[in-house]
Amino acid sequence: MGRIEETFAQLKQNNHKALIPFITAGDPNMDTTEKIIATLVDAGADLIELGVPFSDPMADGPTIQAASERALAAGATLDSVLDLVERVRSFSQVPIVLMGYYNPVFCYGLERFAARAAQAGVDGLLLVDLPSEEREELHIHLKPKGIHLITLLAPTTPPDRAAQLLKQAQGFVYYVSMTGVTGTSKVDGSAIESQVVQLRELSPVPVAVGFGITTEQDAAAIARFSDAVVVGSALVKVIQQHAESPRLQEEVRRFVAELKQGVSRATDLQ
């Protein structure tokens, strides 16, 4: 098993759910991002989604778009993101999933990217704009390297298509809790619970839910019926607000620890 499988297997054995924080690599700079990752792990993150900055992040709301702009202005590149993951591997084996868009990977070269990502210690890749019908040209390079291409599903995904997509699911499934871009609305657990429960019954891998989760209470409510909770924009806002402050790591730790408490309470709500 890879790091993702091992992590979820251990959580399941202990009747726990996963917390997956998202941050943008290079916001405000790569050195600070490396320290933030260490803080996330220390605060209870089970996996980490690391955003690859891109100049046209069409699926992201204003918060993560601004984070990408700051990271690119600070000199972030796909190479520097992979170098960052490699440095993280010197102190942590936390599963890391790169999240972003197909263009940077395509321009880098699919085979070259797969080899470099594996060398760095990347566990998964989630490309929000890569249609499943076109995934194979990338998957054939990732699979031999043990890098999972994460499947993305949404409330608007027809049941027949969802069932088909689940057949190719690896690592975990990312279920988008609502339509639209990230960070613009608040999640309504009651509106998606039945769909997530059905997906978990069909899915060969764990199901993570993201978009609109901003508080400890949100995390607890979603973790009750999912395998994992993804928090992005709310955490990116914390980083933005305290980027120039010596309290940055303390504020990140506090926020993530609160989310972890919510996720840990999920078993009590079941």
N, C-alpha and C positions, 0 to 999 in steps of 0.2 A: 504493500500500500504506500501511496505517496503521503505527503504531509497533510493534504486536505482530508483524505480518507481517514488517516490516523486520528486527526483532531475530532472529526465528527463521531468516529467510533468510540473514542474516549468519553466524549460528552454524552452520548447515548447510554453508555454503560453506567454513567453517574446520574442519569435522568436529568441532564442539563441541556440548555439551548445555547446557541452560539451568538456572540456579539461580533458584528463585522463593521468596524468603522471605516469610512472612506475619507481619504485626504488627497489633495492634489500634490503630486511630487514637484518640489521646487518652489512651493509657496510657504514662506516668502523667499526661501533659497534652499539649496540641497542640503547644506550642513544642518540647518534648522529642521528640515524634514526628517533627517536621520535621527535627530534627538527626539522629535515628536513620535516617531515609530517606536523608539525605546520606551517612551512614556505610555503609549497606547498599550503595549504589551504588559507593562508594569501595572496598568490600571485595570487589566482584565480582558483586553481584546483577544478573541480566539482566532480570528483570521483578519487580514487587512486587505482592503481594496485600495490600490494605489493608482490614482488618476494620472494618465499620461497627458500632459498639456497639449492642446491643439488649438489652432487659430480659428476654427469654425465649429465649436462644440454645440451642434444644433439641438441635441437632446437635453442639454443642461440649462438650468435656470440662471438668473443673473448672478447668484452667489458663486456658483462653480465656474461660470464663464469668467467672472472677474478674477477668480483664483488662477485660472489658466493664463489669463493675460498677465498677471503679476509674475507667474512662473516663467513664461516665455520672455518677458522683459528682463528677468534676472538671468537669462541664458539657458534655460532648461531645454534639453534635447532628449530624444529617445535614448541615445547613447548614455547620457548622464543619468537618466532614470535607471537604466540597467546597471550602471556602475553603482548607483545608490543601493539597489537590491543586493548586489554582491557585497557591499560593505555591511549591510544589515546581517547577512549570513555569518559574519564574524562574531555576532553576539546573540543571535536569535534564530530559531527554526520555525517561527510563526509562519503559517501559510500566507503567501502573498499572491494576490490576483491583480494583474494590471487591467485597468479599465479605461477604455478610450474609443478611438475611431480607427477605421481601417487604413486611411490614407498614410499615416506615418509608418505603419507596419509594411504596407505595400511598397512605399518609397525606399524603405530600408532594405527590402529584399526578403521574401518570405522564408527561404531556406536559411539565409544569414541571420534573420531575426530569431528563428527557432533555436539555432545553435547558440547564439549569444545569450538568449533568455534562459536557456537550460544551464549554461555555464554560470550565469549570475545567480540562479536559484529561484526563478519564477515558477510558481505552481499552476497558475491558470491565467487565462486571457478572456476578457469580456469586451467584445467590440459591438457597440450599440447599433452600428449602421451596417453590419455585415449580414445580408440575408442568409437564411439557412441553406437555400439552394446553391449558394456560392461559397459555403464554408469549406468544402472539401479541398480546394486548392491550397488552403492554409493548413487544414487539419492534417494532411498527409505529411507535413513537415513537423507539426507539433507532437503528434502521437508518438513517434519513435523516441522523442525527447522526454516523454512523460508529462507534458504540459497540457492541461485540460482546456478545451474551448467551451466556455460556460454558455449554457442555453438561457435565453431571455424570453420570458412570457409576460403577458399583460392581461387585464380583465377583458380586453377586446379580442383576444386570441380565440378563434372558434374551437370548440371541443375536439373536433376531428383533427385539426391542425396541431393543437396542443398535444394530443396523444401521439401524433407522428413525431413531433419535436422531442418529446420525452424519450423516445427510443434511442436518440443519439446523445442524451444528456450525460455529462461527465462532471465529476467533482461535486457540484451542486447546481440547482436551478435558481436563477434570480427571477423572482416574481415582482413585477412592477405594480405597486398597489393602486395606481390610478393612471389615467391618461394625462398627457401633457408633459412639461419639462420638470426637472428636479427643483425642489425647494420652493414651490409656489403654492402648494395646498397642504392641508393637514390630513393625515390618514384617517379613514373610518374603518375600523376593524370589522364591524358588523356587516359592512357591505362586501367584504371579500372573504370572510371566514369560510363559507361553504365551498368556495372555489379552491381555496388553498388546501382545505381538508381533502377534497377530491383529488387534487394534484398530488398530494403526499401519498394517497393510496395507489396512484398510477406510477409515480416517479421511482426510478431505480436509484436515485440519489436524493440527498436532503433538499428541502425547499426553503430558500431564504426570501424574505420579504423586505423590500426597500421602497423609498419615496414617502415623504410626508411624516416620518418618524422623528420627533424633535425632543421628546421628554422621557423621563423615566417611566411615567405612566403609559405613554405610547408603547415603549419597548416591552413593558410587561404584558400589555394587552395583545400585541402582535405575537410575541413569543409563546403565548398560551396555545396557539393553534398552528405555529410554523416550527421549522427546525432552526431558524436563524433570523436575526434582525440586522438590517443594514441601515446605518445612519451616516448621511453624508453632509448635506447643506448645513444642518445645525452645527456640526462640528467645524466645518470650514468657516462658519461665521465666528466661532470662538477664536479660531486661529487668526482670522482677519482683525478682530477687535483687539487682540493682545499681541500682535506680531512684533510690535516695537517695545513691548513691556518685558521686564525681567520676570514677570509672573506668568509668562506664556505657558511654560510646561506645567506649572501648578494648576492653571485654569483648565488646560486640556485634561490633566489627570483627574481633576474634580468632576468635570463633565462626563468623562467616559466611565468613571467609577460609579456615578449615579445611574447611567444607562445600564451598566453591568448589574447593579442591584435590581433594576427593573426586570431584566432578562432572567435573573436568578429567581425572582419571585414568581415567574410564570408557572412553575410546577405547582405552586400553592394555589393558583387560580384554576387549575384544571379539575 
